[in-house]
Amino acid sequence: MNLKATIEFWKKGKWCIAKIPELDFTAQGRSIEEAKKNLIEVINIQFAEMKEMGTFDDYLAECGFVIKDENIEPENEMIGFEKQVLQVA
């Protein structure tokens, strides 16, 4: 299956963190590539366990994803992202 999702990459000390916020999956590595590879492994393990438990479709629906043919797609699409400094209080 193909998963269409947003991956966020963060730097934390010597580690790179890869995160799919919509699914609440996170992994780390020493590089962006390693973190992404580890994230894919986490996804595969979690999806396999959910399928075995019979909760896979419900979890995806709860996170806002639908299965279309061999694709897992978000029902809503992120259309922008901004980093800003906001004045508060």
PDB file of N, CA, C and O in Angstrom:
ATOM      1  N   MET A   1       0.832  -1.180   0.000  1.00  0.00           N
ATOM      2  CA  MET A   1       0.000   0.000   0.000  1.00  0.00           C
ATOM      3  C   MET A   1       0.883   1.251   0.000  1.00  0.00           C
ATOM      4  O   MET A   1       2.012   1.236   0.490  1.00  0.00           O
ATOM      5  N   ASN A   2       0.351   2.305  -0.549  1.00  0.00           N
ATOM      6  CA  ASN A   2       1.024   3.592  -0.552  1.00  0.00           C
ATOM      7  C   ASN A   2       0.330   4.511   0.439  1.00  0.00           C
ATOM      8  O   ASN A   2      -0.899   4.577   0.469  1.00  0.00           O
ATOM      9  N   LEU A   3       1.105   5.220   1.248  1.00  0.00           N
ATOM     10  CA  LEU A   3       0.588   6.148   2.236  1.00  0.00           C
ATOM     11  C   LEU A   3       0.938   7.567   1.820  1.00  0.00           C
ATOM     12  O   LEU A   3       2.114   7.896   1.664  1.00  0.00           O
ATOM     13  N   LYS A   4      -0.065   8.403   1.641  1.00  0.00           N
ATOM     14  CA  LYS A   4       0.156   9.811   1.327  1.00  0.00           C
ATOM     15  C   LYS A   4       0.035  10.590   2.631  1.00  0.00           C
ATOM     16  O   LYS A   4      -1.055  10.707   3.189  1.00  0.00           O
ATOM     17  N   ALA A   5       1.159  11.126   3.117  1.00  0.00           N
ATOM     18  CA  ALA A   5       1.160  11.809   4.408  1.00  0.00           C
ATOM     19  C   ALA A   5       2.258  12.868   4.437  1.00  0.00           C
ATOM     20  O   ALA A   5       3.157  12.876   3.596  1.00  0.00           O
ATOM     21  N   THR A   6       2.167  13.741   5.404  1.00  0.00           N
ATOM     22  CA  THR A   6       3.166  14.771   5.630  1.00  0.00           C
ATOM     23  C   THR A   6       4.172  14.258   6.648  1.00  0.00           C
ATOM     24  O   THR A   6       3.790  13.775   7.713  1.00  0.00           O
ATOM     25  N   ILE A   7       5.454  14.361   6.326  1.00  0.00           N
ATOM     26  CA  ILE A   7       6.496  13.996   7.283  1.00  0.00           C
ATOM     27  C   ILE A   7       7.183  15.281   7.733  1.00  0.00           C
ATOM     28  O   ILE A   7       7.670  16.057   6.911  1.00  0.00           O
ATOM     29  N   GLU A   8       7.217  15.493   9.033  1.00  0.00           N
ATOM     30  CA  GLU A   8       7.948  16.618   9.614  1.00  0.00           C
ATOM     31  C   GLU A   8       9.314  16.102  10.053  1.00  0.00           C
ATOM     32  O   GLU A   8       9.426  14.996  10.582  1.00  0.00           O
ATOM     33  N   PHE A   9      10.342  16.900   9.834  1.00  0.00           N
ATOM     34  CA  PHE A   9      11.686  16.556  10.300  1.00  0.00           C
ATOM     35  C   PHE A   9      12.145  17.617  11.289  1.00  0.00           C
ATOM     36  O   PHE A   9      12.053  18.815  11.025  1.00  0.00           O
ATOM     37  N   TRP A  10      12.635  17.161  12.417  1.00  0.00           N
ATOM     38  CA  TRP A  10      13.102  18.049  13.471  1.00  0.00           C
ATOM     39  C   TRP A  10      14.528  17.658  13.846  1.00  0.00           C
ATOM     40  O   TRP A  10      14.909  16.496  13.706  1.00  0.00           O
ATOM     41  N   LYS A  11      15.299  18.597  14.309  1.00  0.00           N
ATOM     42  CA  LYS A  11      16.646  18.332  14.807  1.00  0.00           C
ATOM     43  C   LYS A  11      16.610  18.455  16.321  1.00  0.00           C
ATOM     44  O   LYS A  11      16.164  19.472  16.852  1.00  0.00           O
ATOM     45  N   LYS A  12      17.078  17.420  17.024  1.00  0.00           N
ATOM     46  CA  LYS A  12      17.130  17.433  18.485  1.00  0.00           C
ATOM     47  C   LYS A  12      18.502  16.934  18.906  1.00  0.00           C
ATOM     48  O   LYS A  12      18.756  15.731  18.951  1.00  0.00           O
ATOM     49  N   GLY A  13      19.373  17.871  19.209  1.00  0.00           N
ATOM     50  CA  GLY A  13      20.752  17.503  19.521  1.00  0.00           C
ATOM     51  C   GLY A  13      21.400  16.868  18.302  1.00  0.00           C
ATOM     52  O   GLY A  13      21.409  17.455  17.220  1.00  0.00           O
ATOM     53  N   LYS A  14      21.945  15.665  18.478  1.00  0.00           N
ATOM     54  CA  LYS A  14      22.583  14.942  17.371  1.00  0.00           C
ATOM     55  C   LYS A  14      21.595  14.099  16.580  1.00  0.00           C
ATOM     56  O   LYS A  14      21.983  13.447  15.611  1.00  0.00           O
ATOM     57  N   TRP A  15      20.320  14.098  16.974  1.00  0.00           N
ATOM     58  CA  TRP A  15      19.326  13.231  16.359  1.00  0.00           C
ATOM     59  C   TRP A  15      18.409  13.994  15.415  1.00  0.00           C
ATOM     60  O   TRP A  15      18.113  15.171  15.625  1.00  0.00           O
ATOM     61  N   CYS A  16      17.970  13.304  14.380  1.00  0.00           N
ATOM     62  CA  CYS A  16      16.922  13.808  13.494  1.00  0.00           C
ATOM     63  C   CYS A  16      15.645  13.051  13.858  1.00  0.00           C
ATOM     64  O   CYS A  16      15.655  11.830  14.014  1.00  0.00           O
ATOM     65  N   ILE A  17      14.571  13.782  13.987  1.00  0.00           N
ATOM     66  CA  ILE A  17      13.283  13.195  14.341  1.00  0.00           C
ATOM     67  C   ILE A  17      12.373  13.290  13.119  1.00  0.00           C
ATOM     68  O   ILE A  17      12.243  14.360  12.525  1.00  0.00           O
ATOM     69  N   ALA A  18      11.751  12.194  12.746  1.00  0.00           N
ATOM     70  CA  ALA A  18      10.766  12.162  11.656  1.00  0.00           C
ATOM     71  C   ALA A  18       9.413  11.873  12.282  1.00  0.00           C
ATOM     72  O   ALA A  18       9.273  10.972  13.108  1.00  0.00           O
ATOM     73  N   LYS A  19       8.418  12.653  11.873  1.00  0.00           N
ATOM     74  CA  LYS A  19       7.106  12.540  12.520  1.00  0.00           C
ATOM     75  C   LYS A  19       5.998  12.705  11.488  1.00  0.00           C
ATOM     76  O   LYS A  19       6.060  13.591  10.636  1.00  0.00           O
ATOM     77  N   ILE A  20       4.984  11.846  11.571  1.00  0.00           N
ATOM     78  CA  ILE A  20       3.754  12.029  10.805  1.00  0.00           C
ATOM     79  C   ILE A  20       2.694  12.436  11.825  1.00  0.00           C
ATOM     80  O   ILE A  20       2.121  11.584  12.505  1.00  0.00           O
ATOM     81  N   PRO A  21       2.435  13.738  11.929  1.00  0.00           N
ATOM     82  CA  PRO A  21       1.538  14.204  12.988  1.00  0.00           C
ATOM     83  C   PRO A  21       0.114  13.668  12.885  1.00  0.00           C
ATOM     84  O   PRO A  21      -0.528  13.423  13.906  1.00  0.00           O
ATOM     85  N   GLU A  22      -0.386  13.482  11.663  1.00  0.00           N
ATOM     86  CA  GLU A  22      -1.763  12.998  11.498  1.00  0.00           C
ATOM     87  C   GLU A  22      -1.952  11.606  12.083  1.00  0.00           C
ATOM     88  O   GLU A  22      -3.041  11.281  12.557  1.00  0.00           O
ATOM     89  N   LEU A  23      -0.922  10.785  12.059  1.00  0.00           N
ATOM     90  CA  LEU A  23      -1.009   9.409  12.554  1.00  0.00           C
ATOM     91  C   LEU A  23      -0.358   9.249  13.925  1.00  0.00           C
ATOM     92  O   LEU A  23      -0.467   8.192  14.547  1.00  0.00           O
ATOM     93  N   ASP A  24       0.316  10.294  14.395  1.00  0.00           N
ATOM     94  CA  ASP A  24       1.015  10.279  15.675  1.00  0.00           C
ATOM     95  C   ASP A  24       2.105   9.206  15.715  1.00  0.00           C
ATOM     96  O   ASP A  24       2.266   8.511  16.718  1.00  0.00           O
ATOM     97  N   PHE A  25       2.850   9.078  14.617  1.00  0.00           N
ATOM     98  CA  PHE A  25       3.993   8.165  14.544  1.00  0.00           C
ATOM     99  C   PHE A  25       5.272   8.983  14.503  1.00  0.00           C
ATOM    100  O   PHE A  25       5.353   9.991  13.801  1.00  0.00           O
ATOM    101  N   THR A  26       6.283   8.538  15.267  1.00  0.00           N
ATOM    102  CA  THR A  26       7.554   9.249  15.353  1.00  0.00           C
ATOM    103  C   THR A  26       8.692   8.236  15.366  1.00  0.00           C
ATOM    104  O   THR A  26       8.561   7.141  15.911  1.00  0.00           O
ATOM    105  N   ALA A  27       9.823   8.625  14.748  1.00  0.00           N
ATOM    106  CA  ALA A  27      11.033   7.804  14.792  1.00  0.00           C
ATOM    107  C   ALA A  27      12.230   8.741  14.753  1.00  0.00           C
ATOM    108  O   ALA A  27      12.092   9.922  14.437  1.00  0.00           O
ATOM    109  N   GLN A  28      13.395   8.214  15.073  1.00  0.00           N
ATOM    110  CA  GLN A  28      14.598   9.035  15.052  1.00  0.00           C
ATOM    111  C   GLN A  28      15.714   8.308  14.321  1.00  0.00           C
ATOM    112  O   GLN A  28      15.653   7.100  14.094  1.00  0.00           O
ATOM    113  N   GLY A  29      16.734   9.076  13.960  1.00  0.00           N
ATOM    114  CA  GLY A  29      17.923   8.535  13.319  1.00  0.00           C
ATOM    115  C   GLY A  29      19.030   9.562  13.375  1.00  0.00           C
ATOM    116  O   GLY A  29      18.824  10.695  13.811  1.00  0.00           O
ATOM    117  N   ARG A  30      20.203   9.158  12.931  1.00  0.00           N
ATOM    118  CA  ARG A  30      21.340  10.076  12.944  1.00  0.00           C
ATOM    119  C   ARG A  30      21.337  11.024  11.748  1.00  0.00           C
ATOM    120  O   ARG A  30      22.093  11.995  11.714  1.00  0.00           O
ATOM    121  N   SER A  31      20.486  10.737  10.773  1.00  0.00           N
ATOM    122  CA  SER A  31      20.337  11.595   9.593  1.00  0.00           C
ATOM    123  C   SER A  31      18.854  11.620   9.221  1.00  0.00           C
ATOM    124  O   SER A  31      18.066  10.826   9.735  1.00  0.00           O
ATOM    125  N   ILE A  32      18.482  12.528   8.332  1.00  0.00           N
ATOM    126  CA  ILE A  32      17.095  12.582   7.864  1.00  0.00           C
ATOM    127  C   ILE A  32      16.726  11.265   7.194  1.00  0.00           C
ATOM    128  O   ILE A  32      15.632  10.740   7.403  1.00  0.00           O
ATOM    129  N   GLU A  33      17.641  10.734   6.390  1.00  0.00           N
ATOM    130  CA  GLU A  33      17.363   9.487   5.672  1.00  0.00           C
ATOM    131  C   GLU A  33      17.147   8.324   6.639  1.00  0.00           C
ATOM    132  O   GLU A  33      16.236   7.518   6.445  1.00  0.00           O
ATOM    133  N   GLU A  34      17.981   8.232   7.682  1.00  0.00           N
ATOM    134  CA  GLU A  34      17.835   7.157   8.659  1.00  0.00           C
ATOM    135  C   GLU A  34      16.543   7.323   9.458  1.00  0.00           C
ATOM    136  O   GLU A  34      15.855   6.341   9.737  1.00  0.00           O
ATOM    137  N   ALA A  35      16.215   8.551   9.824  1.00  0.00           N
ATOM    138  CA  ALA A  35      14.974   8.800  10.568  1.00  0.00           C
ATOM    139  C   ALA A  35      13.765   8.420   9.718  1.00  0.00           C
ATOM    140  O   ALA A  35      12.813   7.829  10.228  1.00  0.00           O
ATOM    141  N   LYS A  36      13.793   8.753   8.427  1.00  0.00           N
ATOM    142  CA  LYS A  36      12.691   8.408   7.529  1.00  0.00           C
ATOM    143  C   LYS A  36      12.580   6.894   7.373  1.00  0.00           C
ATOM    144  O   LYS A  36      11.477   6.348   7.400  1.00  0.00           O
ATOM    145  N   LYS A  37      13.706   6.218   7.211  1.00  0.00           N
ATOM    146  CA  LYS A  37      13.710   4.749   7.099  1.00  0.00           C
ATOM    147  C   LYS A  37      13.125   4.120   8.363  1.00  0.00           C
ATOM    148  O   LYS A  37      12.333   3.181   8.283  1.00  0.00           O
ATOM    149  N   ASN A  38      13.515   4.639   9.530  1.00  0.00           N
ATOM    150  CA  ASN A  38      13.002   4.121  10.794  1.00  0.00           C
ATOM    151  C   ASN A  38      11.519   4.413  10.953  1.00  0.00           C
ATOM    152  O   ASN A  38      10.786   3.603  11.521  1.00  0.00           O
ATOM    153  N   LEU A  39      11.070   5.562  10.459  1.00  0.00           N
ATOM    154  CA  LEU A  39       9.654   5.903  10.512  1.00  0.00           C
ATOM    155  C   LEU A  39       8.831   4.931   9.673  1.00  0.00           C
ATOM    156  O   LEU A  39       7.758   4.500  10.096  1.00  0.00           O
ATOM    157  N   ILE A  40       9.324   4.586   8.497  1.00  0.00           N
ATOM    158  CA  ILE A  40       8.628   3.621   7.645  1.00  0.00           C
ATOM    159  C   ILE A  40       8.536   2.267   8.346  1.00  0.00           C
ATOM    160  O   ILE A  40       7.521   1.578   8.245  1.00  0.00           O
ATOM    161  N   GLU A  41       9.594   1.893   9.052  1.00  0.00           N
ATOM    162  CA  GLU A  41       9.573   0.637   9.806  1.00  0.00           C
ATOM    163  C   GLU A  41       8.517   0.693  10.914  1.00  0.00           C
ATOM    164  O   GLU A  41       7.776  -0.270  11.114  1.00  0.00           O
ATOM    165  N   VAL A  42       8.448   1.814  11.630  1.00  0.00           N
ATOM    166  CA  VAL A  42       7.435   1.993  12.677  1.00  0.00           C
ATOM    167  C   VAL A  42       6.029   1.866  12.089  1.00  0.00           C
ATOM    168  O   VAL A  42       5.170   1.189  12.654  1.00  0.00           O
ATOM    169  N   ILE A  43       5.805   2.522  10.955  1.00  0.00           N
ATOM    170  CA  ILE A  43       4.496   2.470  10.301  1.00  0.00           C
ATOM    171  C   ILE A  43       4.137   1.036   9.933  1.00  0.00           C
ATOM    172  O   ILE A  43       3.025   0.583  10.204  1.00  0.00           O
ATOM    173  N   ASN A  44       5.074   0.322   9.318  1.00  0.00           N
ATOM    174  CA  ASN A  44       4.807  -1.061   8.916  1.00  0.00           C
ATOM    175  C   ASN A  44       4.484  -1.951  10.112  1.00  0.00           C
ATOM    176  O   ASN A  44       3.575  -2.778  10.043  1.00  0.00           O
ATOM    177  N   ILE A  45       5.220  -1.787  11.204  1.00  0.00           N
ATOM    178  CA  ILE A  45       4.965  -2.584  12.406  1.00  0.00           C
ATOM    179  C   ILE A  45       3.597  -2.241  12.988  1.00  0.00           C
ATOM    180  O   ILE A  45       2.812  -3.133  13.307  1.00  0.00           O
ATOM    181  N   GLN A  46       3.315  -0.942  13.125  1.00  0.00           N
ATOM    182  CA  GLN A  46       2.039  -0.524  13.712  1.00  0.00           C
ATOM    183  C   GLN A  46       0.855  -0.963  12.858  1.00  0.00           C
ATOM    184  O   GLN A  46      -0.140  -1.461  13.384  1.00  0.00           O
ATOM    185  N   PHE A  47       0.957  -0.780  11.535  1.00  0.00           N
ATOM    186  CA  PHE A  47      -0.131  -1.184  10.646  1.00  0.00           C
ATOM    187  C   PHE A  47      -0.364  -2.691  10.710  1.00  0.00           C
ATOM    188  O   PHE A  47      -1.510  -3.140  10.727  1.00  0.00           O
ATOM    189  N   ALA A  48       0.718  -3.478  10.746  1.00  0.00           N
ATOM    190  CA  ALA A  48       0.575  -4.936  10.828  1.00  0.00           C
ATOM    191  C   ALA A  48      -0.127  -5.336  12.123  1.00  0.00           C
ATOM    192  O   ALA A  48      -1.002  -6.201  12.113  1.00  0.00           O
ATOM    193  N   GLU A  49       0.254  -4.708  13.241  1.00  0.00           N
ATOM    194  CA  GLU A  49      -0.389  -5.026  14.520  1.00  0.00           C
ATOM    195  C   GLU A  49      -1.863  -4.618  14.511  1.00  0.00           C
ATOM    196  O   GLU A  49      -2.715  -5.348  15.019  1.00  0.00           O
ATOM    197  N   MET A  50      -2.164  -3.446  13.933  1.00  0.00           N
ATOM    198  CA  MET A  50      -3.556  -2.992  13.870  1.00  0.00           C
ATOM    199  C   MET A  50      -4.402  -3.920  12.997  1.00  0.00           C
ATOM    200  O   MET A  50      -5.550  -4.216  13.330  1.00  0.00           O
ATOM    201  N   LYS A  51      -3.835  -4.375  11.884  1.00  0.00           N
ATOM    202  CA  LYS A  51      -4.572  -5.304  11.016  1.00  0.00           C
ATOM    203  C   LYS A  51      -4.849  -6.601  11.762  1.00  0.00           C
ATOM    204  O   LYS A  51      -5.943  -7.158  11.666  1.00  0.00           O
ATOM    205  N   GLU A  52      -3.861  -7.080  12.503  1.00  0.00           N
ATOM    206  CA  GLU A  52      -4.014  -8.319  13.265  1.00  0.00           C
ATOM    207  C   GLU A  52      -5.100  -8.174  14.344  1.00  0.00           C
ATOM    208  O   GLU A  52      -5.844  -9.117  14.615  1.00  0.00           O
ATOM    209  N   MET A  53      -5.180  -6.997  14.945  1.00  0.00           N
ATOM    210  CA  MET A  53      -6.166  -6.747  16.000  1.00  0.00           C
ATOM    211  C   MET A  53      -7.531  -6.341  15.440  1.00  0.00           C
ATOM    212  O   MET A  53      -8.516  -6.296  16.177  1.00  0.00           O
ATOM    213  N   GLY A  54      -7.590  -6.044  14.137  1.00  0.00           N
ATOM    214  CA  GLY A  54      -8.844  -5.641  13.521  1.00  0.00           C
ATOM    215  C   GLY A  54      -9.203  -4.178  13.734  1.00  0.00           C
ATOM    216  O   GLY A  54     -10.369  -3.802  13.616  1.00  0.00           O
ATOM    217  N   THR A  55      -8.203  -3.343  14.049  1.00  0.00           N
ATOM    218  CA  THR A  55      -8.461  -1.926  14.324  1.00  0.00           C
ATOM    219  C   THR A  55      -7.914  -0.992  13.243  1.00  0.00           C
ATOM    220  O   THR A  55      -8.026   0.227  13.369  1.00  0.00           O
ATOM    221  N   PHE A  56      -7.332  -1.543  12.197  1.00  0.00           N
ATOM    222  CA  PHE A  56      -6.648  -0.751  11.169  1.00  0.00           C
ATOM    223  C   PHE A  56      -7.573   0.269  10.504  1.00  0.00           C
ATOM    224  O   PHE A  56      -7.253   1.457  10.476  1.00  0.00           O
ATOM    225  N   ASP A  57      -8.699  -0.170   9.974  1.00  0.00           N
ATOM    226  CA  ASP A  57      -9.614   0.734   9.271  1.00  0.00           C
ATOM    227  C   ASP A  57     -10.168   1.807  10.199  1.00  0.00           C
ATOM    228  O   ASP A  57     -10.284   2.970   9.810  1.00  0.00           O
ATOM    229  N   ASP A  58     -10.510   1.420  11.421  1.00  0.00           N
ATOM    230  CA  ASP A  58     -11.035   2.389  12.386  1.00  0.00           C
ATOM    231  C   ASP A  58      -9.987   3.445  12.746  1.00  0.00           C
ATOM    232  O   ASP A  58     -10.304   4.629  12.855  1.00  0.00           O
ATOM    233  N   TYR A  59      -8.735   3.008  12.930  1.00  0.00           N
ATOM    234  CA  TYR A  59      -7.664   3.948  13.269  1.00  0.00           C
ATOM    235  C   TYR A  59      -7.464   4.960  12.149  1.00  0.00           C
ATOM    236  O   TYR A  59      -7.374   6.162  12.396  1.00  0.00           O
ATOM    237  N   LEU A  60      -7.394   4.464  10.918  1.00  0.00           N
ATOM    238  CA  LEU A  60      -7.212   5.373   9.786  1.00  0.00           C
ATOM    239  C   LEU A  60      -8.358   6.369   9.687  1.00  0.00           C
ATOM    240  O   LEU A  60      -8.133   7.556   9.452  1.00  0.00           O
ATOM    241  N   ALA A  61      -9.572   5.896   9.862  1.00  0.00           N
ATOM    242  CA  ALA A  61     -10.741   6.783   9.802  1.00  0.00           C
ATOM    243  C   ALA A  61     -10.684   7.827  10.915  1.00  0.00           C
ATOM    244  O   ALA A  61     -10.991   8.998  10.688  1.00  0.00           O
ATOM    245  N   GLU A  62     -10.293   7.408  12.108  1.00  0.00           N
ATOM    246  CA  GLU A  62     -10.186   8.331  13.235  1.00  0.00           C
ATOM    247  C   GLU A  62      -9.134   9.416  12.983  1.00  0.00           C
ATOM    248  O   GLU A  62      -9.278  10.551  13.438  1.00  0.00           O
ATOM    249  N   CYS A  63      -8.084   9.053  12.256  1.00  0.00           N
ATOM    250  CA  CYS A  63      -7.011  10.001  11.930  1.00  0.00           C
ATOM    251  C   CYS A  63      -7.310  10.818  10.670  1.00  0.00           C
ATOM    252  O   CYS A  63      -6.526  11.691  10.297  1.00  0.00           O
ATOM    253  N   GLY A  64      -8.433  10.541  10.018  1.00  0.00           N
ATOM    254  CA  GLY A  64      -8.817  11.317   8.846  1.00  0.00           C
ATOM    255  C   GLY A  64      -8.283  10.785   7.533  1.00  0.00           C
ATOM    256  O   GLY A  64      -8.092  11.548   6.585  1.00  0.00           O
ATOM    257  N   PHE A  65      -8.038   9.473   7.465  1.00  0.00           N
ATOM    258  CA  PHE A  65      -7.533   8.856   6.238  1.00  0.00           C
ATOM    259  C   PHE A  65      -8.571   7.890   5.671  1.00  0.00           C
ATOM    260  O   PHE A  65      -9.396   7.345   6.403  1.00  0.00           O
ATOM    261  N   VAL A  66      -8.515   7.689   4.361  1.00  0.00           N
ATOM    262  CA  VAL A  66      -9.370   6.724   3.686  1.00  0.00           C
ATOM    263  C   VAL A  66      -8.493   5.834   2.807  1.00  0.00           C
ATOM    264  O   VAL A  66      -7.415   6.237   2.371  1.00  0.00           O
ATOM    265  N   ILE A  67      -8.974   4.622   2.558  1.00  0.00           N
ATOM    266  CA  ILE A  67      -8.264   3.701   1.672  1.00  0.00           C
ATOM    267  C   ILE A  67      -8.963   3.738   0.326  1.00  0.00           C
ATOM    268  O   ILE A  67     -10.165   3.493   0.230  1.00  0.00           O
ATOM    269  N   LYS A  68      -8.188   4.051  -0.727  1.00  0.00           N
ATOM    270  CA  LYS A  68      -8.686   4.062  -2.096  1.00  0.00           C
ATOM    271  C   LYS A  68      -7.774   3.159  -2.910  1.00  0.00           C
ATOM    272  O   LYS A  68      -6.608   3.483  -3.131  1.00  0.00           O
ATOM    273  N   ASP A  69      -8.299   2.043  -3.350  1.00  0.00           N
ATOM    274  CA  ASP A  69      -7.503   1.035  -4.059  1.00  0.00           C
ATOM    275  C   ASP A  69      -6.332   0.632  -3.171  1.00  0.00           C
ATOM    276  O   ASP A  69      -6.543   0.109  -2.077  1.00  0.00           O
ATOM    277  N   GLU A  70      -5.120   0.863  -3.616  1.00  0.00           N
ATOM    278  CA  GLU A  70      -3.922   0.509  -2.841  1.00  0.00           C
ATOM    279  C   GLU A  70      -3.298   1.733  -2.183  1.00  0.00           C
ATOM    280  O   GLU A  70      -2.120   1.710  -1.826  1.00  0.00           O
ATOM    281  N   ASN A  71      -4.077   2.805  -2.020  1.00  0.00           N
ATOM    282  CA  ASN A  71      -3.556   4.045  -1.454  1.00  0.00           C
ATOM    283  C   ASN A  71      -4.282   4.417  -0.171  1.00  0.00           C
ATOM    284  O   ASN A  71      -5.501   4.283  -0.063  1.00  0.00           O
ATOM    285  N   ILE A  72      -3.509   4.887   0.794  1.00  0.00           N
ATOM    286  CA  ILE A  72      -4.060   5.451   2.020  1.00  0.00           C
ATOM    287  C   ILE A  72      -3.878   6.950   1.885  1.00  0.00           C
ATOM    288  O   ILE A  72      -2.752   7.443   1.821  1.00  0.00           O
ATOM    289  N   GLU A  73      -5.004   7.687   1.840  1.00  0.00           N
ATOM    290  CA  GLU A  73      -4.954   9.117   1.564  1.00  0.00           C
ATOM    291  C   GLU A  73      -5.690   9.900   2.641  1.00  0.00           C
ATOM    292  O   GLU A  73      -6.692   9.434   3.184  1.00  0.00           O
ATOM    293  N   PRO A  74      -5.183  11.106   2.949  1.00  0.00           N
ATOM    294  CA  PRO A  74      -5.907  11.944   3.906  1.00  0.00           C
ATOM    295  C   PRO A  74      -7.183  12.488   3.272  1.00  0.00           C
ATOM    296  O   PRO A  74      -7.220  12.783   2.077  1.00  0.00           O
ATOM    297  N   GLU A  75      -8.221  12.616   4.083  1.00  0.00           N
ATOM    298  CA  GLU A  75      -9.464  13.208   3.589  1.00  0.00           C
ATOM    299  C   GLU A  75      -9.302  14.711   3.392  1.00  0.00           C
ATOM    300  O   GLU A  75      -9.980  15.310   2.557  1.00  0.00           O
ATOM    301  N   ASN A  76      -8.404  15.316   4.162  1.00  0.00           N
ATOM    302  CA  ASN A  76      -8.111  16.735   4.050  1.00  0.00           C
ATOM    303  C   ASN A  76      -6.648  16.901   3.684  1.00  0.00           C
ATOM    304  O   ASN A  76      -5.811  16.101   4.102  1.00  0.00           O
ATOM    305  N   GLU A  77      -6.330  17.927   2.912  1.00  0.00           N
ATOM    306  CA  GLU A  77      -4.966  18.129   2.460  1.00  0.00           C
ATOM    307  C   GLU A  77      -4.399  19.419   3.031  1.00  0.00           C
ATOM    308  O   GLU A  77      -5.042  20.469   2.990  1.00  0.00           O
ATOM    309  N   MET A  78      -3.176  19.325   3.566  1.00  0.00           N
ATOM    310  CA  MET A  78      -2.490  20.517   4.032  1.00  0.00           C
ATOM    311  C   MET A  78      -2.147  21.369   2.811  1.00  0.00           C
ATOM    312  O   MET A  78      -1.590  20.869   1.834  1.00  0.00           O
ATOM    313  N   ILE A  79      -2.478  22.639   2.871  1.00  0.00           N
ATOM    314  CA  ILE A  79      -2.218  23.501   1.713  1.00  0.00           C
ATOM    315  C   ILE A  79      -1.185  24.585   2.001  1.00  0.00           C
ATOM    316  O   ILE A  79      -0.854  25.382   1.123  1.00  0.00           O
ATOM    317  N   GLY A  80      -0.685  24.613   3.207  1.00  0.00           N
ATOM    318  CA  GLY A  80       0.325  25.610   3.511  1.00  0.00           C
ATOM    319  C   GLY A  80       0.950  25.371   4.868  1.00  0.00           C
ATOM    320  O   GLY A  80       0.442  24.613   5.694  1.00  0.00           O
ATOM    321  N   PHE A  81       2.069  26.044   5.067  1.00  0.00           N
ATOM    322  CA  PHE A  81       2.795  25.919   6.311  1.00  0.00           C
ATOM    323  C   PHE A  81       3.585  27.204   6.497  1.00  0.00           C
ATOM    324  O   PHE A  81       4.255  27.661   5.571  1.00  0.00           O
ATOM    325  N   GLU A  82       3.514  27.782   7.674  1.00  0.00           N
ATOM    326  CA  GLU A  82       4.256  29.004   7.946  1.00  0.00           C
ATOM    327  C   GLU A  82       4.997  28.882   9.265  1.00  0.00           C
ATOM    328  O   GLU A  82       4.473  28.351  10.244  1.00  0.00           O
ATOM    329  N   LYS A  83       6.219  29.381   9.275  1.00  0.00           N
ATOM    330  CA  LYS A  83       6.956  29.536  10.522  1.00  0.00           C
ATOM    331  C   LYS A  83       6.970  31.028  10.803  1.00  0.00           C
ATOM    332  O   LYS A  83       7.420  31.814   9.969  1.00  0.00           O
ATOM    333  N   GLN A  84       6.489  31.416  11.951  1.00  0.00           N
ATOM    334  CA  GLN A  84       6.408  32.824  12.298  1.00  0.00           C
ATOM    335  C   GLN A  84       6.783  33.024  13.760  1.00  0.00           C
ATOM    336  O   GLN A  84       6.736  32.100  14.572  1.00  0.00           O
ATOM    337  N   VAL A  85       7.154  34.253  14.062  1.00  0.00           N
ATOM    338  CA  VAL A  85       7.303  34.672  15.443  1.00  0.00           C
ATOM    339  C   VAL A  85       6.095  35.544  15.740  1.00  0.00           C
ATOM    340  O   VAL A  85       5.881  36.570  15.094  1.00  0.00           O
ATOM    341  N   LEU A  86       5.319  35.129  16.711  1.00  0.00           N
ATOM    342  CA  LEU A  86       4.095  35.841  17.044  1.00  0.00           C
ATOM    343  C   LEU A  86       4.256  36.544  18.389  1.00  0.00           C
ATOM    344  O   LEU A  86       4.805  35.970  19.330  1.00  0.00           O
ATOM    345  N   GLN A  87       3.789  37.762  18.481  1.00  0.00           N
ATOM    346  CA  GLN A  87       3.800  38.472  19.750  1.00  0.00           C
ATOM    347  C   GLN A  87       2.580  38.039  20.536  1.00  0.00           C
ATOM    348  O   GLN A  87       1.451  38.176  20.067  1.00  0.00           O
ATOM    349  N   VAL A  88       2.803  37.520  21.724  1.00  0.00           N
ATOM    350  CA  VAL A  88       1.716  37.084  22.576  1.00  0.00           C
ATOM    351  C   VAL A  88       1.832  37.766  23.935  1.00  0.00           C
ATOM    352  O   VAL A  88       2.915  38.171  24.355  1.00  0.00           O
ATOM    353  N   ALA A  89       0.718  37.879  24.597  1.00  0.00           N
ATOM    354  CA  ALA A  89       0.606  38.496  25.928  1.00  0.00           C
ATOM    355  C   ALA A  89       1.509  39.666  26.093  1.00  0.00           C
ATOM    356  O   ALA A  89       1.527  40.286  27.157  1.00  0.00           O
TER     357      ALA A  89
END
